[in-house]
Amino acid sequence: MRLAMDEAMIQEAAQVLAARLKNLLDDGMARSFTLSRDEVVLALGFTESVSDLLTQSMAAAPAMRVRA
C-alpha cells in the first residue's frame, strides 16, 4: 500500500507524528506504546514519501568518485 504525499502533506505528517511520538516518550512510565490505525497509516505514508524523495535525490545526484 503506497500513499502519494505532496511536500505539504509530508511536512504535516512529520509534525503530527513527531508530536505523537514525543508525547509517548515523555510518558516515562510507559513500557510500550500503542498507535492507532490512523497514526500507523500516517507514519507509513510519511516514511514511504521520505524514502521516495531520498531515492529521487540520490538518482539525480552525480556519481561521486573516490580518489585512491
C-alpha positions in Angstrom: 0.0 0.0 0.0 1.8 3.2 -1.2 0.4 6.6 -0.3 1.2 9.5 -2.6 2.0 12.6 -0.4 3.0 16.0 -1.6 5.5 18.2 0.3 2.9 19.9 2.5 1.4 16.6 3.4 4.9 15.1 4.3 5.7 18.1 6.5 2.3 17.9 8.3 2.7 14.2 8.7 6.2 14.6 10.2 5.0 17.2 12.6 1.9 15.2 13.8 3.9 12.0 14.1 6.8 13.7 15.9 4.3 15.3 18.4 2.6 12.0 19.0 5.9 10.1 19.5 7.2 12.8 21.8 4.1 12.6 23.9 4.5 8.8 24.1 8.2 9.1 25.0 7.5 11.8 27.6 5.4 9.3 29.5 8.4 7.7 31.1 6.3 5.1 32.9 5.1 3.5 29.7 6.9 0.3 28.8 5.2 0.0 25.4 3.3 2.2 23.1 0.1 1.8 21.1 -0.6 3.7 17.9 -4.0 4.0 16.3 -4.5 2.7 12.8 -4.6 6.3 11.5 -1.3 7.0 13.1 0.3 3.9 11.5 -1.1 4.9 8.1 0.3 8.4 8.6 3.7 7.0 9.6 3.7 4.6 6.7 2.8 7.3 4.2 5.5 9.6 5.7 8.3 7.0 5.7 7.4 5.9 2.1 7.4 9.5 0.9 10.8 10.2 2.6 12.2 7.1 1.0 10.9 8.1 -2.4 12.4 11.6 -2.0 15.8 10.2 -1.0 15.8 7.7 -3.9 15.0 10.5 -6.3 17.6 12.8 -4.8 20.3 10.1 -5.0 19.4 9.2 -8.6 19.6 12.9 -9.6 23.0 13.5 -7.9 26.1 12.9 -10.0 28.2 9.9 -9.1 30.9 10.6 -6.6 34.4 9.4 -7.3 36.7 8.3 -4.6 40.4 9.1 -5.1 42.8 6.4 -4.3 
